[in-house]
Structure formats: structure tokens, C-alpha cells
Amino acid sequence: MESLQLGSILIGIGIAVSSYHINRIFSGKPRIEYFIGVVCGLLFLNIGSNLVATGLHERIDKKNTPQP
């Protein structure tokens, strides 16, 4: 699996996990587990964005590298 694909998947998972736990925090009595869920979702989002940036950088380098 390419880093671009894996990064996109992790961004989607991070958004879903964070939004679910933020919704749980605002809908009732907040518990520590919800805050941990938000942090984990943000971690997935951050790792995914770095993987997407790496994938895009690899594609640009491949296109700009002169072919022998």
C-alpha cells in the first residue's frame, strides 16, 4: 500500500474518531475516555497528513527526475 493511500485512510479514520468523541463530550457528561479518543483521532489525522505529504513529494520527485 502506498503512503498516499494509507495516509488518506488514516485521515478518514482520524476525522471519524475525533468527531465521534467530540460529539460524546458535548452531548453528555464528559469522561476521560472521550478526551483520550479525541487525542487518538488527532494523532491518526496527523500521521495521515504526514503520509499524504510524503506520497505527494515522492510523486513530484518521480516526475521531476530525468529519465536516462
C-alpha positions in Angstrom: 0.0 0.0 0.0 1.4 3.4 -1.0 1.9 6.1 1.6 -0.6 8.3 -0.2 -3.4 5.7 0.1 -2.5 4.8 3.7 -2.4 8.5 4.6 -5.8 9.1 3.2 -7.3 6.2 5.1 -5.7 7.4 8.3 -7.0 10.9 7.8 -10.5 9.5 7.3 -10.2 7.3 10.5 -8.8 10.3 12.4 -11.7 12.6 11.4 -14.3 9.9 12.3 -12.8 9.0 15.7 -12.3 12.6 16.7 -15.8 13.8 15.6 -17.4 10.8 17.4 -15.7 11.5 20.7 -16.1 15.3 20.4 -19.8 14.6 20.0 -19.8 12.4 23.0 -18.1 15.1 25.1 -20.7 17.8 24.1 -23.7 15.6 24.4 -23.4 14.4 28.0 -21.1 14.3 31.0 -17.6 14.2 29.7 -15.4 11.3 30.7 -11.6 10.9 30.4 -12.1 8.2 27.8 -13.7 10.7 25.4 -10.7 13.0 25.6 -8.3 10.2 25.0 -10.4 9.3 21.9 -10.1 12.8 20.6 -6.3 12.8 21.1 -6.0 9.4 19.4 -8.1 10.7 16.5 -5.9 13.8 16.1 -2.9 11.5 16.2 -4.3 9.5 13.3 -5.0 12.7 11.5 -1.5 14.0 12.0 0.2 10.7 10.9 -2.1 10.5 7.9 -1.4 14.1 6.8 2.4 13.4 7.0 2.0 10.2 4.9 0.0 12.1 2.3 2.7 14.8 2.1 5.3 12.1 1.7 3.4 10.4 -1.0 2.9 13.7 -2.9 6.6 14.5 -2.5 7.5 11.1 -3.9 5.2 11.6 -6.9 6.7 15.1 -7.6 10.2 13.8 -7.3 9.5 10.9 -9.7 8.1 13.3 -12.3 11.0 15.7 -12.0 13.7 13.1 -12.1 15.3 13.0 -15.6 14.9 9.6 -17.3 18.1 8.0 -18.7 
